[in-house]
Amino acid sequence: MDQNPLSKNSSRRELIVSGAVGGIATALGLPLIAEKADARTTTSGRNDIKILNNALYYEHQAIWAYSAAAGKLTSTEVGKAVLALALRNQADHKNHRDALAATIASLGGTPLKTQSSYDLSSYIKNGEGNLDSDVNIAKLALGLETDAAIAYTQEIAKLKTPKLITVGASIGSTEAAHAAAIRATFKALGVNLEIVPASFVSLENRQAWVLKV
């Protein structure tokens, strides 16, 4: 069963990233937030661990979704284009996942484990993609990445550690870039649309970014 750590009224993503082990922090330019005192003993520490674990949930979801979709793509020109983009985006999400898990551990928290599957039915019911065709898979990815970018704008201010807020703004721009890259792929395949359809990525203009089935 899909155990979403956020309330249904919350944004689909609360994504903030910082730190890593085994050289990931250096590679991503992220600070490792390790404190002498266990962060779980402070209100701010518990707050940041919760937000980071919520973020980790959605990184796991994104990685799973791209893997699930990859096996359903065709070997056509469209399928190959979508697969290439999916693999690039998924690689970013894996880096985010590793950095999140390392930072949560450095704060004294327990990183959330990945699930065997995740529920994407809300996107499908809203006509924002599916797993039944190359085009619909790309639309589904666009919806997920758009919501990731929106969540960054909403959630980073809730963190108490300034370094995490700074990194969150950087990662949020990456999520917006993912959405724009998917729209650019549609344009390259002949769909008449704007790659960046609005000046902001927010709940108010979300419908300008996603594509309906």
C-alpha positions in Angstrom: 0.0 0.0 0.0 1.3 3.5 -0.9 2.3 5.2 2.4 2.4 8.9 1.5 4.0 10.8 4.4 2.3 14.0 3.5 -1.4 15.0 3.9 -3.5 14.9 0.7 -3.7 18.7 0.8 0.0 19.1 0.6 2.0 19.5 -2.5 3.1 16.2 -4.2 6.7 17.0 -3.4 8.7 18.5 -0.6 12.1 18.4 -2.1 15.3 19.8 -0.4 18.7 18.3 -0.8 22.0 18.6 1.0 25.1 16.5 1.8 26.3 13.1 0.8 28.8 10.4 1.5 31.4 8.7 -0.6 32.2 11.9 -2.6 28.6 12.6 -3.6 28.6 15.9 -1.7 31.7 17.1 -3.5 30.3 16.0 -6.9 27.1 17.8 -6.4 28.5 20.8 -4.6 26.4 20.1 -1.5 27.4 20.7 2.1 27.2 17.8 4.5 25.1 19.0 7.5 26.6 16.9 10.3 26.2 18.3 13.8 27.8 17.2 17.1 24.4 17.2 18.8 21.8 14.8 17.5 19.4 17.0 15.4 16.5 14.9 16.6 16.8 16.6 20.0 15.9 20.0 18.6 12.6 21.3 17.1 14.4 22.7 14.1 16.3 19.4 13.6 13.2 17.3 13.7 11.5 19.7 11.3 14.3 19.4 8.8 14.5 15.7 9.0 10.8 15.4 8.4 10.9 17.6 5.3 14.0 15.8 4.0 12.3 12.4 4.4 9.2 13.6 2.7 11.5 14.7 -0.2 13.2 11.4 -0.2 9.8 9.7 -0.6 9.2 11.5 -3.8 12.7 11.0 -5.1 12.0 7.2 -4.7 8.7 7.7 -6.5 10.3 9.5 -9.4 13.0 6.9 -9.8 10.4 4.1 -9.7 8.2 5.9 -12.2 10.9 6.3 -14.8 11.9 2.7 -14.4 8.4 1.5 -14.7 7.9 3.6 -17.8 11.1 2.6 -19.5 10.0 -1.0 -19.9 6.8 0.2 -21.7 8.4 2.5 -24.2 8.6 1.4 -27.9 11.6 1.3 -30.1 10.2 4.0 -32.4 11.8 7.4 -32.8 9.4 8.8 -30.2 10.0 6.0 -27.8 13.8 6.4 -28.1 13.6 10.1 -27.6 11.5 9.7 -24.5 13.8 7.0 -23.1 16.9 9.1 -23.5 15.3 12.0 -21.7 13.9 9.7 -19.0 17.3 8.2 -18.2 18.9 11.7 -17.9 16.2 12.9 -15.6 16.3 9.7 -13.5 20.0 10.0 -13.1 19.4 13.4 -11.4 16.8 11.9 -9.1 19.2 9.2 -8.1 21.8 11.8 -7.1 19.1 13.7 -5.2 18.1 10.4 -3.4 21.6 9.6 -2.4 22.3 13.1 -1.1 19.0 13.2 0.8 19.6 9.9 2.5 23.1 10.9 3.5 22.0 14.2 4.9 19.1 12.7 6.9 21.6 10.2 8.4 24.0 12.9 9.2 21.2 14.7 11.2 20.6 11.6 13.2 17.4 10.6 11.3 16.5 7.4 9.5 16.2 7.7 5.7 12.9 6.5 4.3 13.1 3.2 2.4 11.9 2.8 -1.2 8.6 1.0 -1.9 8.0 -1.7 -4.4 5.5 0.6 -6.3 3.9 4.0 -6.1 0.4 5.3 -6.9 0.2 7.5 -10.0 -3.6 7.2 -10.4 -4.3 10.9 -9.7 -2.3 11.9 -12.8 -4.0 9.3 -14.9 -7.5 10.2 -13.6 -6.8 13.9 -14.4 -5.8 13.0 -17.9 -2.2 14.1 -17.3 -0.5 11.1 -18.9 -0.5 7.3 -18.6 1.7 4.3 -19.1 0.0 3.1 -22.3 1.9 4.9 -25.0 5.2 6.8 -25.6 3.5 10.2 -25.7 1.4 9.6 -22.6 4.4 8.4 -20.7 6.1 11.7 -21.5 3.1 13.6 -20.4 3.0 11.7 -17.1 6.7 12.5 -16.6 5.9 16.2 -17.3 3.2 16.2 -14.6 5.6 14.7 -12.0 8.4 17.0 -12.8 6.1 20.1 -12.8 4.9 19.1 -9.4 8.4 18.6 -8.1 9.3 22.2 -9.2 6.1 23.6 -7.5 6.9 21.8 -4.3 10.3 23.3 -4.1 8.9 26.8 -4.3 6.4 26.0 -1.5 8.5 23.9 0.9 12.0 25.3 1.1 11.0 28.2 3.3 9.9 25.6 5.9 13.4 24.4 6.5 15.3 25.8 9.5 18.9 25.3 8.2 20.0 28.1 5.8 22.3 25.8 3.8 19.5 23.5 3.1 17.3 26.3 1.9 20.0 27.5 -0.5 20.5 24.0 -1.9 16.7 23.5 -2.2 16.4 26.6 -4.4 19.1 25.1 -6.7 17.5 21.7 -6.9 14.1 23.3 -7.5 15.6 25.0 -10.6 16.7 21.5 -11.8 13.2 20.2 -11.5 11.8 23.1 -13.5 14.6 22.4 -16.1 13.4 18.7 -16.3 9.9 19.9 -17.1 11.2 22.3 -19.7 13.3 19.6 -21.3 10.3 17.3 -21.6 8.4 20.1 -23.3 11.4 20.7 -25.6 11.3 17.0 -26.6 7.6 17.4 -27.5 8.5 20.4 -29.6 11.3 18.6 -31.4 8.9 15.9 -32.2 6.6 18.4 -34.0 4.2 19.5 -31.2 3.5 23.2 -31.4 4.0 24.5 -27.9 6.1 26.8 -25.8 9.1 25.2 -24.0 8.7 27.6 -21.1 5.0 28.4 -21.1 4.9 30.8 -18.1 7.2 33.1 -16.1 6.7 31.0 -13.0 6.1 27.4 -12.0 3.3 27.5 -9.4 0.0 26.0 -8.5 -1.7 29.0 -10.1 -0.2 28.4 -13.5 0.3 24.6 -13.2 -2.1 23.9 -16.1 0.1 25.9 -18.4 2.9 23.5 -17.9 1.2 20.0 -18.0 -0.2 18.4 -21.1 -3.5 16.5 -21.2 -4.0 13.1 -22.8 
